[in-house]
Amino acid sequence: MSFTDRITWKFFRNDVKSFPNRNNFLKTNAINDYGIKLKCGLSWKSINSVEGDLKSIELENLLPILKNENLEFFNIQYTNEKKNIDQFNQKYNLKIQNIHDLDTFNDLHSLSKYLKSFNFIITISNTTAHLAGSLGVPTLLMLPKNIGKLWYWNNSIDSKSLWYPSVRIFKQNVENDWDTVILEINRYIQDNFYN
C-alpha cells in the first residue's frame, strides 16, 4: 500500500459504511426546564451573502407549525430578531419566546446547552443546523431545491444526514415553495414526537 493509499484510507470515508453510527460529536449539559409542552428551537434565516435569501424562510411560512398548541417555540436565530418576533407574536397571537441573556451569535457554549434542552430543532441550513447535529439534537432541516443546499446536505440516506444522524432533511420539490416542506415537517412532528 502506497503512502497516498494509506493517507486516503486513514482520513477519508470510502463508502457509506465508513460513517460512525453515533448521534453526537459534541457534548454539553442541557438546561432543563421541565414543562408540559414539547420545546422546539427555531432558526429560519441565513446571513450568508449569496445563498442566504434562498435558504431563508419567512416566519409566516411556518404558521402551520407555529399554531400547534402542543409545542413551545424558542428563538435561537443568531441574528437579532426580537423586534420582528414581538410584532409577529402580536399579529398572530402566538408566543415564540426570546431567550433573555443568550448571545446566540457569540456564545456557542451557552447556545449548545439550550439546544440540548429542546425536544427538537427546526432550522434552515445554517450554523445552528451543524451545531445541533454535532450535539445529537433531533433536528428538522429545511432545504431549498437548488442553490443554497450546498454539497454536504446531499450526503443522506432516507432523508437522514450521514454526517449528523440526528438531522432529518426536508427538501423543496419546487423552487421557492416551502408549503410542502412545512406540511411534511408538521406530519413528521405529529408522527414522531407525540405519544
N, C-alpha and C positions, 0 to 999 in steps of 0.2 A: 504494500500500500504506500503510495507516494505521500509526501508531506502535504500536498494540496488535498488529496483524498482524506487524510486524517483530519485536516482543518475542517473540511466540508462535513465530515461525519460528526465532528465534535460540536460545531456551532450552529449548524443549520438543520432544519427539520426536513427529513427526506420524504415523509408521507404523513397522512392524517394520524396514523398510529403513534407518531412521534410526539404528539401533543400530550402533556400530562393531564390526567383526569382529576383535576382539583379546581375548586371554585375560587380560591383566593391566593393572591401573591403577597398582598399587604395585610398587616394585622393591626388592629386597634380595638379599644373598648368602645362599646356603644353607649350613648347617652340614653338611659332607659327612663321613659315616662309612660308607664303602662296606662293605656286608656281603652275604651270600648271599641273605637273605630280603628280601622287599618290606617296606618300612616304612610303617606306617599310623598316622596320628594319630587319636585317638579323643576325641570330646566328646559327652556324652549327656544333659546337664542344662541347664536354663534356670532362672535365679532370678527371672525376670520374675514379678511378684506374681500376676496373674490367670491368664495363659495358661501360665505356666511348667510347672506339673504336667502340663498337657495336651500340651505339646510334648516333655517329657522322656520318657526311656525308661530302663528298668532294665537294668543290665548283664546280668542273666540272660536277657533277651530277645535279647541279642547273641551268646549262646553258639554258635549255628551258625556264626557268622563267626569268633568268637574261638578256636574249636577248630582253625582252619585252620593247619596246621604250616608252611605256606609264607610266612606273614605274621608280622611282628614288630610288636607294638602298643605305642603310647606314649600316656600320659595327657596330653592337652592341655586338660583340663577347667579352667575358670577358677575353680571352687570347690575348696576343699581336700578332696580325696578320697583322700589317701594311706592312711589307716587302712582305709577301705572297700575300696580296691583290694588292699591286703595281705591282708585277710580273704577277699576274692573269689578272689584267686590261690591262696591256700592251700586253700580249699574245693573249687575245680575243677581244681587242679593246672595253672594257667595262669600266664602271665607278662606282664601288662600292666605296662609299665615306667613308673615315675615319673621325670621328668627333674629331676635334682637342680640346685639353684641357679637354677631358672627360675621367675620370678613371672609366671604366665600371666594374672593379673588386672591388674597394674600395668605390666609391661614388654612392650608390644606389639612393640617393635623386636626384642627377642630372640626372642619368640614367633614373629614373622614369619620369622626365619632358620630356626627349627626347621620351621615349616610348609613352607618351600621345600625342606627336605631330605627330606620324606616323598614316597613314590611317590603316595600319595593320602590323603585325609582322609575319615573317616566322622563325620558330625555331625548334630545336630538343628538347628532354626532358632534360632541364637543369634549372638552377636558373632563367634565362630570361623568360622561359615559365610561371613559377609561379609568377614572379613579374608582367609580362604583364597581366596575368589572374586576379591577385588581383586588378589591376588598371582598369580592364574592357576594355582593349585594344583588338580589334579584333586580334586573334592570330591563325595562321595556324600551328599546331603542327605535326611534323613528328615523327612517332614511328616505331621502328623495330618490326619484327614479334614476336620474342620470348624474349630472355634475354635483359634486358635494358629497357623494357617498364614499369616496376615496378607497384605495385598494384594500386596506386592512379589514374592512367590513364585508368584503366579498369572500372572505375565508370562513364559510359557515356550512354546517350540515343541519338540515331540518330547522333552519332559521335560528340555530344556536351558534354563537361565535366560537371558533376554535381557540382563539386566544383567551377569551373570557367565558367559560361555560355558564356563568350566571346571567349572561346577556342574551336576551331573546330579541331577534331582529324583525322589524316590521317595515317592509319597503313599499313605496308607492308603486302602483301598477301603471298609473298615468301621471305624467309630469305635472307638478303643481297641484295635484289632487290629494289632499290629506284625508278626505272623508272616509275612504275605505280603510286606511291605516287606523283611524280613530275607532271605527266600528270593530275592527279586528282586535285592537287593544282592549276595548270595552268587553268584548266577548271573552278574551283571554283572562282578564281580571276576574270576571264572574266565574269562569271555569276553574281557575287555579288558586285564587286567594280567599274564596268563601268556603265555608264548611258545607 
